């Protein structure tokens, strides 16, 4: 890299940090599954730095809302078309304290104008004046704004400007090169502490081929950068270093919206009407036949929920893979598998349609590190396989029983696994998912009656009645808590 700047060794003793702001503007760089979300919420809540703006991937918006309301006494608002004009009032009146928005919607909710040029700069952007009310900002998966010229980066920097509390979250703040940090440090308002952009790139940027800078010198400078980050504005924990503090297996519930809401509600209403007829029927033989028909309709409803989650699942997996960690992804329906394979053409898969040779080749490729994502059907991969190359398991769909969930999770949680295993369950808000999830994870005594991992809905009457009652209760009582939680 050619430059005319004189680079002096960094003096760790000199005052290069604005002491009063040191831990009000930082990057939390923990590996996935170690609680970055909770840490940032705790910081904001202890500081009472409300209103707070959270910028995150679309698939994590509902999860952020749930986490804020679970761990604080504050209300969180997911910005949507229905709140596009009312969110400032709701925050000003303290009816809500946290606003949550995805990266793709920053322009829609906060930007009034960007000038005439398509390639605009921050000085050209006219922001909604209401953004001044936010005292704090949390930027989840902040490596998404590593490109200084990208629109989302420009908008994010403008929204963060002037905020007392700025917290960036990323398992991989540096995706490829040290240059990835420039925008993130700038958004935090801390780039000047590293000498500004030119000095940062001159000292820590990877030199061009043919540069006289030796490999040892580069390594020394990168080590210096690491120490400066940790001493000033970054905290990071790795799974391997905190294993003694973690349970062997952790489950994370991620609630997402579905994209086929109207179609789903029609099927839900039809099933609810049928089940009410079933409950009123007194003839044993007719009830048995109706139960078999109802099971088919439950399967249809489950498939609609699964298909509606695909878009958010793709977003979630992309966010996760950006962190540089491999993932095991479970689903069931062929249509879902096919859509996921189209979204991730580099992934390998294990499904019932693959030959034994193809399955083993996929497992080997994943275990050897040749693929960072393996897409598995619950039936074909729920038992027998060893997938310890990853300690992260995600479910777009999940089995009908607790025992079968454990079987799938234990593809990673088995001999050879050195890390805590984190299991992510993508649950469709307002669907049958919370009902089923409630049964299989909180009423294990029922689910454990079925031990075979065949992904078939249990046909015993006890399980069926539990499913029916849980499904109908929020509908008949005009109480949507179970569906919307």
Protein Blocks (a to p, Z undefined) as FASTA:
>chain_A
ZZfbdcddddfkbccbdfklmmmcccdfbdehilpmmmmmmmmmmnopacddddddfklm
mmmmmmmmmmmcbdcddddfklmmmmmmmmmnomafbdcddfklmmmmmpmbgbjbfbdc
fklpccdfklmmpmbdcdehkllmmpfkbmklmmmmmmmgopabdcdddfblblmbmklm
mmmmmmnopmmmnopjklmmmmmpccdehiabdfklmmmmmmmmmmmmmmmmpccddfkl
mmmmpcfbdcdddddddfklmmmmmmmmmmmmmmmmmmmpmbfklmmmmmmmmmmmmmmm
mmmmmmmmmmmmmmmmmmmmmnopacddddfblklmmmmmmmmmmbccddfkbcfklmmm
mmmmmmnopacbdcddfklmmgopacfkbccdcdfbdcfbfklmmmmmmmmmcghiabdc
dddddddehiaklmmmmmmmmmmmlmmmpmbdghpacfbfklmmmmmmmmmmmmmnopak
lmmZZ
